[in-house]
Amino acid sequence: MIDFLILIVGLGLLVVGGDVLVRGAVGLAERLGISPLIIGLTIVAFGTSAPELFISIKAALSGVAGIAIGNVVGSNIANVLLVMGIPAFIAASRCDEKGVGRNILVMIGFTVVFMGMMFDGILTRIEGMILFGLLILFLYDQFRTAKKAGKENRLDYHDEVENIPSSN
């Protein structure tokens, strides 16, 4: 019974934390003058991936690399199929914002690179640095693209996201 109560409280905290994260991310996008899509691809993605990162680091330090790899693969499967699938099942999701198609191709490309690196069953430090370098290049490109686009492509999310914070 106590486990069930802890599960319910944990889910409640997850919902509240997710709401705070989204409101803060939209507020940050407004203050920086960039698209909420870019904030979603960076700040929200890092925030929601932090637990996986810490588990993978702990697993790697403990010599249980299989947990780290399984964590990455499982997280990607859950994000694409579960996190995008269930909301789309409930209501159609618009995916026509500028840059979505390009980011899908980048995600597929990075997945292919990762699969190629894992083909021999070993992910080396050099390959880890390459993956991290690709992440840095991707983030740089996203911020450069967002700044170039300016405020012209921004949408008003105030109807969908309430109580957007105005201060840092």
C-alpha positions as CSV (number, residue, x, y, z in Angstrom):
1,M,0.0,0.0,0.0
2,I,2.8,2.4,0.9
3,D,4.4,1.7,-2.5
4,F,1.2,2.6,-4.3
5,L,1.0,5.9,-2.3
6,I,4.6,6.7,-3.1
7,L,3.9,6.1,-6.8
8,I,0.9,8.4,-6.8
9,V,2.8,11.2,-5.0
10,G,5.7,10.7,-7.4
11,L,3.4,11.0,-10.4
12,G,1.9,14.1,-8.9
13,L,5.3,15.7,-8.4
14,L,6.3,14.7,-11.9
15,V,3.2,16.5,-13.4
16,V,3.8,19.6,-11.3
17,G,7.5,19.7,-12.1
18,G,6.8,19.2,-15.8
19,D,4.4,22.1,-15.8
20,V,6.9,24.4,-14.0
21,L,9.6,23.3,-16.5
22,V,7.4,24.1,-19.5
23,R,6.2,27.5,-18.2
24,G,9.8,28.4,-17.4
25,A,11.1,27.3,-20.8
26,V,8.4,29.4,-22.6
27,G,9.3,32.4,-20.5
28,L,13.0,31.9,-21.3
29,A,12.2,31.7,-25.0
30,E,10.3,34.9,-24.8
31,R,13.1,36.7,-23.0
32,L,15.8,35.4,-25.4
33,G,13.6,36.2,-28.4
34,I,13.8,32.7,-29.8
35,S,11.4,30.0,-30.8
36,P,9.9,27.8,-28.1
37,L,10.8,24.9,-30.4
38,I,14.5,25.7,-29.9
39,I,14.0,25.9,-26.1
40,G,12.2,22.6,-26.2
41,L,15.1,21.0,-28.1
42,T,17.6,22.3,-25.6
43,I,16.5,23.4,-22.1
44,V,13.5,21.1,-21.8
45,A,15.3,18.2,-23.5
46,F,18.2,18.5,-21.0
47,G,15.9,18.9,-18.1
48,T,14.0,15.8,-18.9
49,S,17.1,13.8,-19.8
50,A,19.0,14.6,-16.7
51,P,17.8,11.5,-14.8
52,E,18.9,9.3,-17.7
53,L,22.3,11.1,-17.8
54,F,22.9,10.5,-14.1
55,I,21.8,6.9,-14.2
56,S,24.1,6.3,-17.3
57,I,27.1,8.0,-15.6
58,K,26.5,5.9,-12.4
59,A,26.3,2.8,-14.5
60,A,29.4,3.6,-16.4
61,L,31.4,4.3,-13.2
62,S,30.1,1.1,-11.7
63,G,31.3,-0.9,-14.7
64,V,27.7,-1.8,-15.9
65,A,27.9,-0.2,-19.4
66,G,24.9,-2.3,-20.5
67,I,22.6,-0.3,-18.3
68,A,23.9,3.0,-19.8
69,I,23.4,1.8,-23.3
70,G,20.0,0.3,-22.5
71,N,19.1,3.5,-20.8
72,V,19.9,5.6,-24.0
73,V,18.1,3.2,-26.4
74,G,15.1,2.8,-24.1
75,S,14.8,6.5,-23.5
76,N,14.8,7.3,-27.2
77,I,12.2,4.6,-27.9
78,A,10.0,5.9,-25.1
79,N,10.4,9.5,-26.2
80,V,9.5,8.9,-29.8
81,L,6.9,6.2,-29.5
82,L,5.3,6.9,-26.0
83,V,5.8,10.6,-25.4
84,M,4.9,11.6,-29.0
85,G,2.5,8.7,-29.7
86,I,0.1,9.0,-26.8
87,P,-0.6,12.8,-27.2
88,A,-1.0,12.3,-31.0
89,F,-3.4,9.5,-30.2
90,I,-5.5,11.8,-28.0
91,A,-5.3,14.8,-30.3
92,A,-3.6,15.6,-33.6
93,S,-0.1,17.2,-33.1
94,R,1.0,19.9,-35.4
95,C,4.5,19.3,-36.7
96,D,4.8,21.9,-39.4
97,E,6.9,24.5,-37.5
98,K,10.0,25.5,-39.4
99,G,12.9,23.2,-38.7
100,V,11.1,20.2,-37.5
101,G,11.8,18.1,-40.6
102,R,15.5,19.1,-40.5
103,N,15.7,18.1,-36.8
104,I,14.1,14.8,-37.6
105,L,16.8,14.1,-40.2
106,V,19.5,15.1,-37.7
107,M,18.0,12.8,-35.1
108,I,18.0,9.9,-37.6
109,G,21.5,10.7,-38.7
110,F,22.8,10.8,-35.1
111,T,21.0,7.5,-34.4
112,V,22.7,5.9,-37.4
113,V,26.1,7.3,-36.2
114,F,25.5,5.8,-32.8
115,M,24.4,2.5,-34.2
116,G,27.6,2.4,-36.3
117,M,29.7,3.1,-33.3
118,M,28.0,0.3,-31.4
119,F,28.4,-2.2,-34.2
120,D,31.6,-3.6,-32.7
121,G,30.0,-3.8,-29.2
122,I,32.3,-1.2,-27.6
123,L,31.8,2.6,-27.2
124,T,35.2,4.1,-26.7
125,R,36.2,7.4,-25.1
126,I,37.0,8.8,-28.5
127,E,33.5,7.8,-29.8
128,G,32.0,9.4,-26.7
129,M,33.9,12.6,-27.4
130,I,32.7,12.5,-31.0
131,L,29.1,12.1,-29.8
132,F,29.5,14.9,-27.3
133,G,31.1,17.1,-30.1
134,L,28.1,16.4,-32.4
135,L,25.8,17.5,-29.5
136,I,27.7,20.8,-29.2
137,L,27.6,21.3,-33.0
138,F,23.9,20.6,-33.0
139,L,23.2,23.1,-30.1
140,Y,25.4,25.7,-31.8
141,D,23.5,25.3,-35.0
142,Q,20.2,25.5,-33.2
143,F,21.0,28.8,-31.4
144,R,22.6,30.3,-34.6
145,T,19.4,29.4,-36.6
146,A,17.2,30.7,-33.9
147,K,19.0,34.0,-33.6
148,K,19.0,34.4,-37.4
149,A,15.3,33.8,-37.6
150,G,14.7,36.4,-34.9
151,K,11.2,37.0,-33.7
152,E,9.4,36.5,-37.1
153,N,8.5,32.9,-36.6
154,R,7.4,33.1,-32.9
155,L,3.9,32.1,-32.0
156,D,1.9,33.3,-29.0
157,Y,1.7,30.4,-26.5
158,H,-0.1,32.4,-23.8
159,D,-3.4,30.7,-24.6
160,E,-1.8,27.3,-24.1
161,V,0.6,28.0,-21.3
162,E,-0.6,30.0,-18.3
163,N,1.4,32.0,-15.8
164,I,4.5,32.4,-17.9
165,P,7.2,33.8,-15.6
166,S,8.5,37.2,-16.6
167,S,11.6,37.4,-14.4
168,N,14.8,35.4,-14.5
